[in-house]
Amino acid sequence: MRDIGDFDAIIFDLGGVILNIDHDAPVRAFAKLGIPDFERYYSKISQSSLFVDLETGAISPDTFRNRLRENLPVDLSDEVIDEAWNSILLDFPEERIRLLERLQNEYRVFLLSNTNVIHFHIFSQRLKARYGYSQLSELMEKTYYSHEVGMRKPDLRIFHHVISDAHLEPERTLFIDDSEQHIVAAKQAGLRTYHLKDGDSIIRLFNK
């Protein structure tokens, strides 16, 4: 492993770290449906209150779809909205799943992800179809999803919640994320951090 120091626990982000994603895919998908400016509502850096509410579980998927339709110039069915929205989700590379299988025998392993119910069902289905695991929680000690805990990164409260709930020592815990604003917040919470930048991978990070 690269020289990132000794630690006892690892907290992984999901999208861009374990699960491949394409942040621009929903923009392209909604553009094909007649919404050329979908990035006004959602991007990797910022999200409108509608998407924040969905990711913190403040609204249901049905409310999300209905409110989204109110702001779109064309009327879309639930199925069409979900298909375009889920286009952001790609695949779980096998080497990353095998890495998680190995790491859970060496460290306390956790997941901290900004996600939502619509995405959760799809990536869980894909995980089970390819690898037989019903949920990512089978590959680690515990998963923390924003829509379940009612908070999302980079809110400091969600980092403190994970630290407290899992009884972690922040200075002995490594947090890995591909978003700089999340890394900054994790450092403020006292966690050790590793910013996974474009072109990098957790496989290279943990290769000795």
Residue frames relative to the residue before (quaternion, step in Angstrom):
aa qw qx qy qz dx dy dz
M 1.0000 0.0000 0.0000 0.0000 0.00 0.00 0.00
R 0.5624 -0.5825 0.4530 0.3732 3.56 -1.12 0.58
D 0.5854 -0.6045 0.4147 0.3462 3.53 -1.19 0.51
I 0.2039 0.7783 -0.5625 0.1906 3.57 0.12 1.32
G 0.6502 -0.5627 0.3049 0.4095 3.55 1.22 0.37
D 0.5698 -0.5876 0.4544 0.3516 3.54 -1.32 0.25
F 0.0905 0.7797 -0.6157 0.0698 3.55 -1.09 0.74
D 0.4087 -0.7193 0.5170 0.2198 3.53 -1.28 0.42
A 0.7942 0.1932 -0.0721 0.5716 3.55 1.18 -0.64
I 0.1845 -0.7584 0.6176 0.0970 3.54 -1.26 0.59
I 0.1149 -0.7512 0.6458 0.0732 3.55 -1.01 0.87
F 0.1629 -0.8021 0.5712 0.0623 3.57 -0.60 1.16
D 0.3767 -0.6077 0.6407 0.2797 3.49 -1.31 0.52
L 0.4643 -0.6826 0.4831 0.2917 3.59 -1.21 0.32
G 0.7927 0.3319 -0.1800 0.4786 3.58 0.29 -1.27
G 0.8057 0.2119 -0.1888 0.5199 3.55 -0.76 1.07
V 0.7098 0.3845 -0.2415 0.5385 3.57 1.29 -0.15
I 0.7873 0.1586 -0.0705 0.5917 3.59 0.80 -1.04
L 0.7672 0.2614 -0.1170 0.5739 3.55 0.97 -0.95
N 0.3937 -0.6978 0.5427 0.2519 3.57 -0.86 0.93
I 0.0011 0.7952 -0.6060 0.0201 3.56 -0.97 0.87
D 0.2203 -0.7370 0.6234 0.1404 3.53 -1.32 0.39
H 0.2927 -0.8065 0.4892 0.1568 3.58 -0.10 1.30
D 0.6887 0.4869 -0.2831 0.4566 3.58 1.12 -0.59
A 0.4867 0.6993 -0.4232 0.3082 3.59 1.22 -0.33
P 0.6662 0.4789 -0.3391 0.4603 3.68 0.84 -0.76
V 0.5962 0.5554 -0.3651 0.4503 3.59 1.08 -0.67
R 0.6797 0.4743 -0.2835 0.4823 3.58 0.93 -0.90
A 0.6614 0.5230 -0.3097 0.4394 3.57 0.95 -0.91
F 0.6984 0.4480 -0.2797 0.4830 3.59 0.90 -0.88
A 0.5762 0.5708 -0.3819 0.4430 3.60 1.13 -0.53
K 0.6470 0.5156 -0.3118 0.4672 3.58 1.02 -0.79
L 0.6861 0.4656 -0.2709 0.4891 3.56 1.23 -0.51
G 0.6587 -0.5408 0.3026 0.4267 3.56 1.27 0.14
I 0.6162 0.4901 -0.3607 0.5000 3.60 1.24 0.34
P 0.1325 -0.8612 0.4866 0.0639 3.62 0.12 1.25
D 0.7521 0.3781 -0.1989 0.5018 3.61 1.21 -0.31
F 0.1507 0.8353 -0.5172 0.1098 3.58 1.03 0.76
E 0.5692 0.6057 -0.3847 0.4016 3.60 1.14 -0.53
R 0.5136 0.6205 -0.4248 0.4132 3.62 1.23 -0.24
Y 0.7266 0.4293 -0.2272 0.4859 3.54 1.12 -0.71
Y 0.8297 0.0267 0.0475 0.5556 3.58 0.98 -0.82
S 0.1666 0.7379 -0.6459 0.1026 3.55 -1.08 0.88
K 0.6940 -0.4593 0.3303 0.4452 3.59 -1.26 0.11
I 0.7104 0.4731 -0.2583 0.4525 3.57 1.00 -0.84
S 0.8287 0.0147 0.0363 0.5583 3.59 0.87 -0.86
Q 0.1459 -0.7760 0.6102 0.0647 3.53 -1.23 0.60
S 0.5042 -0.6266 0.4899 0.3365 3.57 -1.11 0.61
S 0.6938 -0.4807 0.3334 0.4200 3.56 -1.28 0.32
L 0.5759 0.5967 -0.3779 0.4118 3.59 1.12 -0.60
F 0.7140 0.4346 -0.2550 0.4862 3.58 0.86 -0.92
V 0.5958 0.5413 -0.3574 0.4736 3.57 1.13 -0.62
D 0.6527 0.5149 -0.3137 0.4587 3.59 0.94 -0.85
L 0.6443 0.5072 -0.3225 0.4729 3.58 1.02 -0.78
E 0.7103 0.4736 -0.2653 0.4481 3.59 0.89 -0.93
T 0.7028 0.4041 -0.2776 0.5155 3.60 1.18 -0.33
G 0.5200 -0.6716 0.3973 0.3473 3.58 1.25 0.16
A 0.3898 0.7406 -0.4671 0.2852 3.58 1.25 0.31
I 0.7694 0.1635 -0.1094 0.6078 3.57 1.23 -0.48
S 0.5097 -0.6375 0.4889 0.3078 3.54 -1.26 0.50
P 0.6658 -0.4808 0.3695 0.4347 3.59 -1.23 0.25
D 0.6362 0.5310 -0.3346 0.4487 3.61 0.99 -0.77
T 0.6561 0.4933 -0.3090 0.4803 3.58 0.96 -0.85
F 0.6137 0.5507 -0.3339 0.4568 3.57 1.03 -0.80
R 0.6862 0.4823 -0.2915 0.4599 3.58 0.79 -0.99
N 0.6712 0.5047 -0.3013 0.4516 3.58 0.91 -0.90
R 0.6777 0.4765 -0.2939 0.4768 3.58 0.95 -0.84
L 0.6128 0.5347 -0.3476 0.4666 3.57 1.09 -0.67
R 0.6461 0.5329 -0.3192 0.4435 3.56 0.94 -0.89
E 0.6159 0.5711 -0.3390 0.4238 3.58 1.07 -0.76
N 0.7467 0.3954 -0.2020 0.4952 3.58 1.15 -0.62
L 0.6226 0.5415 -0.3401 0.4511 3.58 1.27 0.02
P 0.5084 -0.6809 0.4398 0.2908 3.58 -1.05 0.72
V 0.7470 0.2806 -0.1931 0.5710 3.59 1.25 -0.21
D 0.4523 -0.6819 0.5058 0.2732 3.56 -1.15 0.63
L 0.0609 -0.8125 0.5795 -0.0153 3.57 -0.72 1.11
S 0.4870 -0.6546 0.4954 0.2982 3.56 -1.10 0.70
D 0.6676 -0.4785 0.3744 0.4304 3.57 -1.27 0.28
E 0.6683 0.5243 -0.3013 0.4332 3.55 0.91 -0.95
V 0.6678 0.4940 -0.2995 0.4693 3.58 0.96 -0.85
I 0.6264 0.5246 -0.3331 0.4705 3.59 1.01 -0.80
D 0.6784 0.4968 -0.2981 0.4518 3.58 0.84 -0.97
E 0.6495 0.5216 -0.3282 0.4454 3.59 0.92 -0.84
A 0.6759 0.4788 -0.2939 0.4770 3.57 0.94 -0.88
W 0.6629 0.5112 -0.2922 0.4624 3.58 0.97 -0.89
N 0.7054 0.4637 -0.2625 0.4673 3.58 0.99 -0.83
S 0.4686 0.6881 -0.4446 0.3306 3.60 1.24 -0.13
I 0.5334 0.6308 -0.3941 0.4029 3.58 1.26 -0.33
L 0.6809 0.5006 -0.2770 0.4573 3.58 1.15 -0.67
L 0.1430 -0.7894 0.5931 0.0684 3.56 -0.83 1.00
D 0.7596 -0.3840 0.2891 0.4382 3.61 -0.71 -1.02
F 0.4112 -0.6300 0.5872 0.2985 3.50 -1.44 0.15
P 0.3040 -0.7582 0.5404 0.2017 3.65 -0.34 1.13
E 0.5667 -0.6479 0.3914 0.3253 3.56 -0.88 0.96
E 0.6498 0.5375 -0.3416 0.4149 3.59 0.92 -0.82
R 0.6381 0.5167 -0.3367 0.4609 3.61 1.11 -0.54
I 0.6305 0.5097 -0.3316 0.4823 3.58 1.05 -0.71
R 0.6564 0.4995 -0.3131 0.4707 3.59 0.94 -0.81
L 0.6115 0.5421 -0.3457 0.4611 3.57 1.10 -0.69
L 0.6564 0.5030 -0.3146 0.4659 3.59 0.93 -0.86
E 0.6089 0.5497 -0.3476 0.4542 3.58 1.03 -0.74
R 0.6933 0.4688 -0.2726 0.4746 3.56 0.98 -0.84
L 0.6914 0.5161 -0.2932 0.4119 3.56 0.83 -0.98
Q 0.6269 0.5573 -0.3567 0.4112 3.60 1.01 -0.66
N 0.6411 0.4935 -0.3240 0.4904 3.56 1.29 -0.23
E 0.7217 0.4300 -0.2296 0.4914 3.57 1.29 -0.25
Y 0.7985 0.1428 -0.0450 0.5831 3.59 1.14 -0.64
R 0.4914 -0.5342 0.5540 0.4077 3.50 -1.36 -0.01
V 0.0863 -0.8304 0.5503 -0.0112 3.58 -0.58 1.17
F 0.0290 -0.8011 0.5965 -0.0404 3.55 -0.94 1.00
L 0.2544 -0.7292 0.6100 0.1772 3.53 -1.36 0.26
L 0.0201 -0.7684 0.6396 0.0026 3.56 -1.03 0.87
S 0.1107 0.8398 -0.5117 0.1438 3.56 -0.28 1.26
N 0.3326 -0.6601 0.6325 0.2314 3.51 -1.21 0.71
T 0.2684 0.7533 -0.5609 0.2144 3.58 -0.46 1.16
N 0.3147 -0.7397 0.5657 0.1835 3.58 -1.25 -0.20
V 0.7100 -0.4814 0.3040 0.4145 3.56 -1.27 0.37
I 0.6421 0.5398 -0.3310 0.4322 3.58 0.94 -0.87
H 0.6948 0.4479 -0.2684 0.4945 3.58 0.88 -0.92
F 0.6130 0.5854 -0.3516 0.3974 3.58 0.94 -0.88
H 0.6801 0.4913 -0.3011 0.4533 3.59 0.84 -0.92
I 0.6775 0.5010 -0.3027 0.4453 3.58 0.95 -0.83
F 0.7211 0.4225 -0.2910 0.4656 3.63 0.73 -0.92
S 0.5978 0.5417 -0.3698 0.4609 3.60 1.16 -0.47
Q 0.6252 0.5306 -0.3301 0.4675 3.58 1.05 -0.77
R 0.6760 0.4936 -0.2947 0.4610 3.58 0.92 -0.90
L 0.6184 0.5411 -0.3383 0.4587 3.58 1.05 -0.75
K 0.6921 0.4740 -0.2799 0.4668 3.57 0.87 -0.95
A 0.6491 0.5383 -0.3255 0.4277 3.58 0.93 -0.87
R 0.7635 0.3800 -0.2102 0.4781 3.59 0.92 -0.82
Y 0.8340 0.2304 -0.0879 0.4936 3.58 0.89 -0.91
G 0.5237 -0.6781 0.3938 0.3328 3.60 1.23 -0.13
Y 0.5645 0.5750 -0.3958 0.4405 3.59 1.26 0.01
S 0.4221 -0.7277 0.4783 0.2519 3.59 -0.71 1.04
Q 0.7901 -0.0183 0.0328 0.6118 3.55 1.09 -0.75
L 0.6288 -0.5425 0.3989 0.3889 3.56 -1.24 0.40
S 0.5415 0.6332 -0.3967 0.3853 3.60 1.17 -0.46
E 0.5991 0.5613 -0.3631 0.4407 3.60 1.20 -0.36
L 0.6978 0.4535 -0.2584 0.4905 3.58 1.27 -0.28
M 0.7803 0.2172 -0.1207 0.5740 3.58 1.25 0.06
E 0.6948 -0.4910 0.3310 0.4082 3.53 -1.31 0.19
K 0.7864 -0.1679 0.1341 0.5791 3.59 0.92 -0.86
T 0.2492 -0.7442 0.6007 0.1525 3.54 -1.20 0.62
Y 0.1427 -0.7645 0.6251 0.0667 3.54 -1.13 0.80
Y 0.0492 -0.8030 0.5933 -0.0265 3.54 -0.43 1.29
S 0.5691 -0.6433 0.3930 0.3284 3.56 -0.88 0.97
H 0.6877 0.4899 -0.3042 0.4410 3.60 0.90 -0.83
E 0.6611 0.4883 -0.3104 0.4777 3.59 1.22 -0.32
V 0.7503 0.3811 -0.2157 0.4952 3.60 0.99 -0.78
G 0.4665 -0.7252 0.4144 0.2909 3.60 1.27 -0.09
M 0.6907 0.3557 -0.2675 0.5699 3.57 1.25 0.44
R 0.1303 -0.7937 0.5889 0.0788 3.55 -1.21 0.43
K 0.5678 -0.5593 0.4758 0.3719 3.52 -1.27 0.45
P 0.6202 -0.1297 -0.7689 -0.0854 1.65 -2.16 1.30
D 0.2354 0.7760 -0.5477 0.2062 3.63 1.11 0.53
L 0.4697 -0.7000 0.4629 0.2739 3.59 -0.68 1.07
R 0.5852 0.6168 -0.3728 0.3715 3.58 1.07 -0.67
I 0.6629 0.5089 -0.3341 0.4358 3.59 0.96 -0.73
F 0.6230 0.5188 -0.3419 0.4752 3.59 1.10 -0.61
H 0.6564 0.4942 -0.3085 0.4793 3.58 0.96 -0.83
H 0.6133 0.5520 -0.3437 0.4484 3.58 1.07 -0.71
V 0.6726 0.4873 -0.2989 0.4699 3.58 0.87 -0.94
I 0.6456 0.5279 -0.3212 0.4487 3.57 0.90 -0.91
S 0.6996 0.4659 -0.2645 0.4728 3.57 0.91 -0.95
D 0.6902 0.5005 -0.2893 0.4352 3.58 0.81 -0.99
A 0.7521 0.3777 -0.2018 0.5010 3.58 0.99 -0.84
H 0.3632 -0.7524 0.4725 0.2806 3.59 1.34 -0.02
L 0.2598 0.7925 -0.4992 0.2351 3.53 0.85 1.08
E 0.3359 -0.6584 0.6223 0.2576 3.52 -1.31 0.43
P 0.4174 -0.7532 0.4367 0.2602 3.62 -0.29 1.19
E 0.6902 0.4858 -0.2910 0.4504 3.57 0.94 -0.85
R 0.7000 0.3974 -0.2602 0.5332 3.60 1.29 -0.17
T 0.6338 0.5222 -0.3116 0.4781 3.57 1.30 0.27
L 0.2247 -0.7793 0.5757 0.1037 3.57 -0.83 1.03
F 0.1370 -0.7780 0.6108 0.0533 3.57 -0.86 1.05
I 0.1015 -0.8052 0.5841 0.0095 3.58 -0.77 1.09
D 0.1468 0.7806 -0.5859 0.1608 3.57 -0.70 1.12
D 0.3943 -0.7268 0.5093 0.2384 3.57 -1.17 0.52
S 0.6403 0.5029 -0.3277 0.4794 3.62 1.28 0.02
E 0.4685 -0.7176 0.4406 0.2672 3.55 -0.65 1.13
Q 0.6520 0.5259 -0.3333 0.4326 3.61 0.95 -0.81
H 0.6352 0.5113 -0.3297 0.4758 3.59 1.14 -0.54
I 0.6157 0.5400 -0.3317 0.4682 3.56 1.08 -0.73
V 0.6372 0.5324 -0.3228 0.4542 3.58 0.94 -0.90
A 0.6839 0.4836 -0.2877 0.4644 3.59 0.88 -0.94
A 0.6369 0.5341 -0.3281 0.4489 3.58 1.00 -0.81
K 0.6278 0.5228 -0.3299 0.4729 3.57 1.03 -0.76
Q 0.6446 0.5220 -0.3174 0.4596 3.58 0.98 -0.81
A 0.6669 0.4802 -0.2916 0.4895 3.58 1.18 -0.59
G 0.5986 -0.6137 0.3372 0.3891 3.58 1.31 0.00
L 0.5023 0.6708 -0.4177 0.3512 3.58 1.27 0.02
R 0.4615 -0.5793 0.5747 0.3482 3.53 -1.31 0.38
T 0.1176 -0.8337 0.5385 0.0347 3.60 -0.93 0.75
Y 0.0622 -0.7430 0.6614 0.0818 3.49 -1.37 0.37
H 0.2475 -0.7724 0.5731 0.1170 3.56 -0.66 1.18
L 0.2137 -0.7856 0.5727 0.0953 3.56 -0.46 1.24
K 0.1472 -0.8335 0.5307 0.0434 3.56 -0.18 1.30
D 0.7117 -0.4386 0.3266 0.4409 3.55 -1.32 0.27
G 0.7864 0.2898 -0.2346 0.4925 3.56 -0.90 0.96
D 0.6306 0.4990 -0.3340 0.4918 3.57 1.26 -0.26
S 0.1017 -0.7946 0.5939 0.0753 3.60 -1.23 0.20
I 0.5711 -0.5930 0.4390 0.3599 3.54 -1.20 0.51
I 0.5500 0.5987 -0.4058 0.4175 3.59 1.17 -0.38
R 0.6856 0.4547 -0.2838 0.4926 3.58 0.86 -0.93
L 0.6082 0.5752 -0.3542 0.4168 3.56 1.03 -0.75
F 0.7847 0.3338 -0.1666 0.4950 3.58 0.91 -0.90
N 0.4567 0.6494 -0.4757 0.3788 3.59 1.21 0.19
K 0.3646 -0.7298 0.5369 0.2148 3.54 -0.87 0.91
